[in-house]
Amino acid sequence: MKKKLLSFTLVLVMIVTCLAGCGGGGSDAGSGGVKYDDGFGENVLRITYDHENESGDPRQTTADYIIQLNIFDTLIQMVSNADGSTELKPGAAESYTVSDDGLTYSFKLREGIKYTNGEEMTSDDVLYTIDSMMDPERATKNSDWFTMLVGAQDVLDGNADTVEGKGIIIHDDYNFDLVLNESYAPFLSVLSVPGWSILNREACDAADEAGGGKTGTYFGSEPEYTIGSGPFVLKEWVLNDHIYLEANKDYWQGAPKIDGILIKVVSDSETEQMMFEKGQTDIFDLDNARRLIKEYESSDEWKDNIVHKVTFGTMYLTFNENIAPFDDVRVRKALQIGINRQEILDSVYEGAGVLAKGIFPESMVGYNKDLPEIEYDPEGAKALLAEAGYADGFDMEVACTADEAQDVFQILQQQLAEYNINLKITQMDEASWYDIRSTGELPMYRSTWYGDFNDPDNFIYTFFSSASTKSRSFNYKNTDAIKRIEAARHMIDPDERIAEYRDLEKIVVQDDAAWIPLFHMDKVRVVQDRVKNFVPHWAGWGDCCYYSVELELSGE
């Protein structure tokens, strides 16, 4: 057991109830002689979650994916390479082809993929997944991933019962076509998201019946009825205590090396820290304890056990080009180079991140590593402000929600004062913030966008399409760039499309200075010595698939 090196600010008393007879069937000695106090075996990966999981049903969550990533399969997988790049690989679909017009995607399922109820995955399960996701009675949260299919919107609107023969053409148990309303180049990437987990019709029907109907279904909440085909099985769910995922010994890619994953619900970071340092958990996610990053990095005991992953997201500051003086590109460029972003990153986020130079994060397909850096240049900023007629500064406003941390804005306020810019910080409730933003009238604000699927469209279209630029209060004025952004998602040639996105990123950020990219945050975890082959999710989320993990056991 690792000795506890880090000091605690609080004296914590843990009252632990042994969960006799669950999971691994005992409390074996862990590596280094640790005795686990949770009743599960040694070959179980132990992690923590700071809140109760929203749902194990991929139709009913857009926030928590720890269950979905481990108990289901998707047709396509997005995987991380050793050099940090990403690529699409076949998943439940053994192979696929795309028609020349980009409208029809033909898939062949792997034969022999079994759900844990014994059913084999077939084309009918893909049909069921689409129909149930669009079923208006279910009020699902992930229908947007399916509306590009022919007939899907009709099902969602209650005007049809199925997309069969329209959005999906089934040829046999293993071969089917997915047909789009119009070409959509990111479609294969979309198929890799947790919302596209392939569900089993028989299992879901049984869960619906047991729960008294679709709205009361037991699927996603009751382990007995939450059936998947992935590397783990939902075995236990004790609300506000723990979730246990047991290894699927019959998984089509081979059984996991670990017996299971124990997800403990721990709401405060001090308790998480104590449990980790006592050896009762295997991975400590420092998202909610960033104050500890430097301490762990300087600790001889833990510094070699830190895992970094830059998140698939960008934190940014906006400009509303309808509000003077941000209608002047010189003012926008002045603030881009006049804000000391590194000071903000170091002061507020313990330096755990990478300064952004554009729209797209580093693990993005087609990321342009040669995009010029935005260098901090206060003298250049003053010159641009003087050229624009604002040598004596101006008044401006930044909007934030009432519960949003003020650290960034306070530093920003101090920095802008160097240019005689008076920054007013306006707090409002979250509902008002979103309401005003949707009208296009919210002043400057800070936000972060985390991508769901790995394609440039997920970022640049989200922000700078004709509809989004107003609803997000950017009011970007370059109509030619907007038209090109909207057209790029339909480009068939992948090389031409990536070249187009690189050019558009330069126009939006470098030429037009349409926003201020701040950072791509670094997700930092500390792991126990016994954890081997842990691969963070390519997107840098807290939720991961733990199929690759192995644990070094005592006596080995």
N, C-alpha and C positions, 0 to 999 in steps of 0.2 A: 504493500500500500504506500502511495506517495505521502510523504509527510506534508502537513499543511504549512505553507510558507507565507500565504497572504493573510494580512490582518483583517479582522472583521470589525466593522463599526457597530455592529449590534450583537448582543448575546442571544442566540437563537436556540430554542428548545424544540426538538423534533419529537413528536409523538407518533411513532410508526406502528401501524397495525400490520401484522404479518398476514399475508394473503395465502393461507394454507391451501394446498391442493391445486393452485392455479398455474397456468403457463408451463414453465419448465419442470414443475413438480418437485419443488424443494428449494432450499437456500444453500446452494453449493458454495464452496470457497472460491473466491475470485482470484485473479492473478495477484501474486504477492501476498496471498493470504487473506484478502478482503472477504468478509462475510456479508453477503447481500441480505438486506433486511426487508426485502419485498416479496419473498416467497418464490421467486423465479430462479431458474437455473443459471449456471455460470455462462453458458454459451448463448446468452440473450443480450442483445444490444440495448442499452438503457439511455434514453434521451428524455428531454423535458419539453413541454409545451406550456406557454404562459397563459393559455385560456382554453376553455372547452371547445372542442372541435365542432364546427358548424354542422357538418353532415358527411357521411361516408358515401353519399349518393352524388355522382358527378353532375346530376341534373340540378342539384340543390345547393351548390356552393360556388362562389367565385373567390373565396378567401383562403380556405384550408384544403390542401391537396395531399397531406401526408398519407391518408388512407388510399386515395385514388392512385397515387404514384406507385404504390406497393402491392395493391391487390387486383389491379386491372391491366389490360393490355390495350394499346392503341394500334391502329393500322400501320402508322409510321412512327419512328422514334427520332428525336433529335438527340445526338450524343456529343459528348465533349472529347476532343482529341488531346493528346499529351501536350501539344504546343498551345493549348488554350482555345484553338479554333473549334468550330462546331460543324456538324454535317448531318444530313438526313440519311437514315438507314431504314431498311424494311423492319417492321415489327410483326404484328399478327398477319400482315399482308406479306407474302413471300416475294411478290414482284408486282410491278405496275407499269403501265404505259400511259402516255398522254397523247391525245389526238392533236393533229397539226393546228387546229383552230383553238386549242386550249380549253375546249368545252367538256370533253369526255375523258374521264380517268378510269382506266380498266384495271381491276385488281384481281389477284389470285391469292386467296387465303392459304395459309399453311394448313396442311391436313394433320389432324390429330391433336389440335389444341383443345384441351379439356378444361371446362369449368369445374369448380370444386364440388358441384352437385352431380358430376359425371357426364353432363351434356357436352357434346362436341361443338365448338364454335363453327357456325355456318353463315352463309350469306344472309339467311333470315335474321340472324342476330344483329347484323349491321342494319337491316331494314327496321327492325324493332327499335334499335338505338335512335335512329333518326326520327321515326314516328313518335316515340315517347318523349323525345326532347322537344318536339314541336307541339305536343298535345296541350291545348289551352287549359284543360282541366288540371293539369299538373302545375301550371304556373312556374315553369322551370326558369333557372337563372342563366342558362348557357345557350339559349336558342340562337343567339347571334352567330354562333359558330356554324350554323346549319342553313341559314336563310339564303345562302348563295345557291342552294340546290333547287332545281326546277320543282315547283309544286310545294316546297317547304312552307312558304308564306301562306299558301292556301290552307294548309293544315293548321298553322298557328292562328289563322283568322277564323277557324271553325268552318271553313267552306269545303273541306275535304278531310277524309279520315287517314289517308296514307299518301306517301310519295312514290309508292311502288308503280313502276311503269313510266315514271317521269324523272324524279331525281335519282332513283336507283333502278337499274335494269338488272334483274337477276337471271343469270344464265344457268347456273346449277349451284350446288351446295358450296362451292369454293370460288366461283367466278362471278363477278358482277361489275357493273359500270356505275360510276357516280357522274351525274350530268349537271352542269352549272348553267345558270341563266345567262351569264356572260363570262368571258375569260377572266380568271382571277389568279394571277401568277403565284401569290402566297399560299394557295390552297393546300399543297402538300405539307407545308409548315403548320398550317392550321390543324391538319389531321393528327399532329403529335401532341396537342394540348390535352390536359386531363378531361376536359369537357367532351372529348371524342373517345373516351373509354368505351369499349365495346361490351354492351350489356347482354345478358342471356335472357331471352324471352320467357322461358319456363320459370327461371328463378324469380324474375321480377313479377310475373303474374302471381306466383305463389305468395310473394311478399305483399302484393296488393290485396289479395284475398284475405290473408291473415290479419292485415291492418284495417280491414273493412272498406277498402276502396283505394283509389289512386291518391287521394289527398291524405289518407291515413296510413299509407304503405309502410311496412316495416323495413323496406329496403333502404339501407344507408344508416340505420339506427340499431337494428337488432342483428347481432352477429349471425345467428342461425339463418337469417334470410338475406344477408348481404353477400352475394355470391359473385366471385370474379374468376379470372383465369391467370392472374399474375403470380409473382414469386412468393407472395404471402397471403394468409387467410385472416380475415377479421375474426378473432377468437373470443375476445372479451371487451366489454365497454362498460366501465363503471363511471357514471357521470361525476365530473369534478374530481376524479381520482386517477384513473388510468385507462389506457387502451392497450390491448395486447394483440399484436399481429404474429401469427404462428407461421413458420416456414411451410410452404407448399411443396411437399416432397415429390409431387408428380408434375412440377412445373415443366413446361415443354422445353425450356432452355437448360434444364437441370436444377436440382434442388439448391437453395441457398446454402452457404457454408455455416450460417448461424441458425440457431433454433427458433429465433423470433426477435421481435422488436417490442420493447416495453416503453410506451410513451406516457410519462408521468406528468400530470397537470400540476404545475408549480407556478404560482402567480407572482412571486416576487424574486428579484434577482439575487438578493442576499441568501435566500434559502437555496436557490439553484447553485450558487457558489459553494455553499457549505456541503451540499450533497455531492457535488463534483469532487471537491478536494478530499472528502472522506471516502471517495471511490464508489459511491452509490449510483453515480451516473457516468456515462462514457464520453459524452460530448456536451460541452458548455458553449452555447451560442451567446456571444457577447453583445448582440444587438441592443438589449435592454440594460447592459452594464458596460457601456463603452468607456466609462471612467477607469475600467480595469485593464484596458488593452495594453497600455504602456507598462503596467505593473507585471502582467504576464510576459510581455515581450522581453522584459529585463530580468526575469526570474530564471536562474540557472536550472531550476527544476522543470519549468514548463516551456521555455522559449523554443525548444525544438519540437514541441507538440502543437504548434499553432498552424491552423489551416486558413489560408486567405482565399477569397473568391470575390472578384469584382462583380457586383450585381449587374444584371441586365436591365439597367435603368439609368435615367439621367435626372439629376436635380437641376432646376433652372429658375431664373427670374424672368418675368414677362415684361413686355412693353405693350401698352395699348396705344396703337398708332392713331387712334381718334382723339387722344388727349395730348395737347401741346405741353412741352416741346418735343414729345416723342414721335411726332410726325416728321421730324428732321433726322435723317440718317446720321448726321454728324453728331448729334446728341446721343443717339443710341450707341454709336461706335465709341464715343467718349466714355460712357458708362461701362461698356464691355471691357475696355482696357484700364479704366480708372478704379475699378473695384479690385481689392486685393483678395482674391478668392482663396489663396493658400492660407492667409491669416484666418479666414472663416473656417476652413477645413481643419486647421490645427487647433483652433480655439474651441470649437463646438463639437467636432467629431474625432478628436484625438489623432488627426492626421490620417485616419483610416479611409482612404479613398484616392481617386485619381482625378486630377483636374480635367474637365471635359473641354474639348475644342470644337465640338459640333453637336449634332443631334443624336448620333448613333453610338451606343456603347461598344466596348472593345470586342466582345464576343459576338457581335452582330455579323451575320453573313454579309460579306462585301464591305466590311469596315475599312475605311480609308485611313491607314496609318500615316499617310503623307499629308493629310490635311494640316495646314499651318496652325501652330499653337497661337492661342490668344495671350500675348505677353502682357504682364502688368506694366503699365507705362503711364504714371501719373502726369508727367510733363506733356506727353502726347495728348492725354485727356484734356488737360487745361488748354492746349492749343486748339483742339477741335471745338471746345466749348466757346472759346473766344471767337473763332471763325464763324460759329453759328449765332453769335450775338449774345452769348450767356457767360461772359467773363465774370460777371458779378453773381452768377448762380441763379437759382430759381427755387420755387416751392414745388414739392411733389408728394405723392401719397402712395403708401403701400398698404394693401388690405390683407388681413389675416383673421383666422377664426379665433374665437375667444380662448380655446384650449390649446392653441398652437404655441410652441415654445418661442420665446422672444429673443433668444440669444443672437440668432442670425441677424435679425432686424436691428438690434441695438448696435452690433458691430458695423452693419451697413450704414446706420445713421451717423456713426462717428467718422467712418471713412468718407462719406459724401460731404460732410461738413468741411473737409479739406478743400472742396471745390465751391464752397459757399452755397451748397445745395441743402435746403432745409427739408428733411424727410419726416413726414408725418405718418405715424403708425396708427392705422385705424383697425380696431378689433370689432368683430361682429359675430353673431351666432352662425353656426355652420349652414343652416338652411338659408339664411339671408345671403351669405357669401355665394352659395351656388346659384341662388335665384338671380342675383345681380350679375354674376359672371355670364349666365346664359343669355342675358340681354345684350352682352357686348360692352357693358359700361363699368366693369370692375377695373380699378387702376392696377398698377403693378402688384404682382403677388409672387410668392414662391410656391413651387410644387415639385413633385417627383413623379415621373412616369416609369412604371416597371412593365416591361413587355411581357405579353402572354405567349407569343409565338415569334420565332426567330426570322424576321423578315423586316427590311427597312420600312415597308408599308405600315407596319405596326406602330411606328413612331411618326414619320413625316406626314402621312395622310391623317393620322389622328389629330395632329396639331394644325396643319396648314392646308387642308382641303377647304373648299369654299364654305361649307357648312361649319366646320370645326373652328376656323379662324375667328368667326364671330362668337360662337357659343363659348369659346374659351377666352374671350375678350382680348385676343391678339389684334384683330382687325388688320391683318397683313394686307398690304396694298398691291403687291406684285402679282397681277392677274395672270401674266404669262407663266410665271413659276407655278401658280396654283393649278392652271390647266395642265401643265406638264406633270405635276404631282398626281393629279387625278387620272391621267392617262397611263402613268408608269405601272400601275397595278394590273394593267391589261396587256403589257408587253410580253410577248412569247419568248423571245430570245433572252436567256438569262444573263449573258455577258453584256449585251446592250443595255439591259435593264439596270444592272449594277453600275455601269458607267453613267447612266442617266441619274441615278440616285446620288452618286458622288458629286456630280456637277450641281445637282439641286441643293445638296447640303451646303456646298460652298456658296451658292447664291444666297440662300436663306440666312445663313449664319455669318459668313464673312463679308459678302457684298452688301446685303440689306440689313445686317445686324438686327434681325427680327426678334431675337431674344438673347438672354445672357446664359449660356451654358455654365453651370457651376461645377458639379462633380458627378462621377460615377462612384457610388459608395462601395466600400469594401466590407463584405460580410466576414467577420472574424470568429473562428471557433477554436476552442482548445479541446484536445482529445486525450484520452488515457493512452498509455504506452501500448496497451493490449489491442487497440483498434488498428486494424490493417486494411488497406485498400479502400479507404473512405473516399468517394468521389462526390464532391458537391454537385448539386444540380447545375446544369449548364447556365441557367438563368440567375444563379446565385441566390435563389429563394432559400428560406429556412426549411421548406419542405423538400425532401429528397427521396429518391428510390435507394434503398439500402441493400439491394441485391448483391452488389460487389463486395460488401464488407465481410471481413473475417476477423475473428477474435482469437488472440493468443491466450490459451487457457493455462491454468496453473499446472505445473508438472510437465509442460511441453518443452 
